[in-house]
Structures are given as C-alpha cells and as structure tokens.
Amino acid sequence: MAKKDAEGAMPEEMDADHAEARVYELAFHIDCELPVEEAKKVYQAMRAKIESVGSIVAEGEPQKIPLAYTISRGETTGRRDFDSSFFAWIAYETTGAGHASVAETIGADKRVFRFLDIRTTKEEAKHSAEMSELLAKMEPEEVEEVSDAEIDAALKEVGV
C-alpha cells in the first residue's frame, strides 16, 4: 500500500495537483509482433500526446531489443508471453495534470505491454540520451564487454 502524506493524500493525487512543470521520463515496451511501422505509430502517438500537454526534453525512438526475462500478460484470448519488444522512451516536462493525462493514455494502449513513468531532471534525461546514443554506436557484443571506466572515457571524449 502506498504511503499517504501528512494531509492523507496519495502521492499520485498530489502530483496531479501540481501546477508547476516537472520533468518525467516515460519508458515503454511495444509489442514486438507489430510491424515496425505500427510500432513507430505507437511511439509517434505518445510523442504527440506529450507535446499536447508539455514539451519533450529528450527521447529514444523504438528499437527492437531482447528482454532480460519473459513478461507475461493476461489477455482476452489467454496468456501472452513477451521475450522481446520495441523499446522507446521520452523525457518530457509538464504539469501534474499533463502527467496524469500521459499516464492514462499510455496505460490504455494495448499495444504497450509494460511502461515506467518516473520523475527526473532535465540533466538526467539529457544524460540518458547521450548514453543511448553512445550505446547505439557500439556493436552488441561490445556493449556487454564495456566497463564503467570505458564509458566514462567515451563520455569525456564527446564532452560530457
């Protein structure tokens, strides 16, 4: 059970009441059985929704990835297992009401089988974008072998 604040409100309820803009990061897994064009449409729809209630800080377009573990979801036709997905993320700035609207929209899209929406900062979001770009340039076997020191050195090289 979630903790309530001193006034008895749940954190989610409190967040929806905030009028000042905050930065959030939405990461989501799109059904990998969809055609690439359809996965891009899901991403573009979320991007358009976010732009309608706020502004985009950083983003990572859908990329097909293997999952570290199988995710199961119950559907009307039975249980469905996912071993891979189109993974995308969008960092955005909006008010509490805008954030609630984005969370409602992503939760209603049945083509998205898992998502995480957290509060962050512009600096952390931009760092995520830089790391994502750096990892995208590497070969898959290199990603597994790279050390923290090598990542730090590569970031210094690009001026981060």
N, C-alpha and C positions, 0 to 999 in steps of 0.2 A: 504494500500500500504506500502511495506517495505521501510525503510529509506535507503538512499544511503550514502556512506562515502564521505569524502572530495574530492576524485577523481571521484566520481559519480558511483562507483561500488556497486553492491548489496552485502549484507553480504554473501550470498551463493556463489557468484562468488569469493569473496575474500577468503573464506575458501578453495575452491578447489585449489587455487594458493599456499597455504602454503606447503612448502617442509618439515618443521619440523613436527615431530609426535605430535599429540594431543590425548587426551583421550575422547571418546564418549560413550554414553550409548544408546543402541537401545532396546526399549521395544516394543513388538508386540503381537497382538491378532490373533490367528489362528482359523479358522472356527471350531467350536465345533462339527459339524456334521461329520467331518472326523474321521476315525478310529484312535485310539491312535497311532498306528504305523505310519500312514501318518503324523500326527501332529509332531511326533518325526523326521520324514524325512525332514519336512519343517525347523525345528529347526537346524538339522544337516547340511542342505544345507546352511543356513545362517551362521552357525558356520564355515563351510569350506570356504565360500566366504570371511569372515572376516579374517581367517587365511591366505588366499592367498594374502591379501593386508596389513596385520598388525599382531598384537598379541592380544590375549584375556587376559583381566585383571581380570574379574570376570564374573559369569554367573548364570542364574537361568533357569533350564530346564522347558519345558512346564508343566503346571499344570492346570487342568480344574477348572475354577472359575465362579461364577455368576457375571454378570456385575451390576454395580450400577444403570444403566439406559439402555434402549434399544438403540442399534445403528442400524440405517437403512442404507442400501446401494442399489443403483440402479444397477441392472444387466440386461443383455440382455433378461432374462426371466421375468423381473419385479422387484419390490422392494423386498428386503430381510431384515428381522429383526433378530438381534442377541441379545439374552438375557444372553448368557454365551460364554465362549471362552476357548481355551488353551492359557494361558498367559505365555510368556517367555521373557527373557531379556539377553542381552550380553553387557558387557562393554569391549571396545577394544581400542587399541592405533594404530593410523595410520596417514598417511599424509593427506593433503586436497584432493588429487586425490583419495586416497583409500577410504576416507569417502564418496566422491561423488559416487564412484562405489558401495559401500554398500547401500547407499540410493536409487540408481537406481534399484538395484537388489530387495530390499525389496518392493519397490513401484510397481514392475512389477509382483510380485507373487500374483495371485488372491486368493490364499488360506489364505492370510493375509488380514484382513478387516480393521485393524487400526494399526498404528505404530507411535512411537515418537522416534526421534533420536536427542539427545542433547549433547552438550559438557559438560564434567565433569572433575573430577580429579581422580587419582588412589585411593586416600584416601576415597573419597566419594563412589566410586564404590565398594571398599572393605567393607565399612560400609554397603552398600546396601546388599551385600552378607551375612554379619553377621546377619543383621536384618531378611533377608529372611529365613536363617537357623533357627533362633530363633522362628520366627512365624510358620515355618513348624512343629516344635516340639509341638506346642500348639494345643489343641482341638479347633474347630471352635468357640464354644461358649465362650471359654476363650479369644480369640482374641478380641472380641467385648467388653469384660469387663476389659481388661488390661489398666492400666493408664500409663502415661509417666514416673512416678516415678518407677513403677514396671519394665518397660522396661529398664530404666537406671540402676536399681539394678541388673537385669539379665545380662546386658552387663558388669557391673563391675565384676560380678561373673565369667564370662568367660574371663576376662582380656582385655576388650576393653575399 
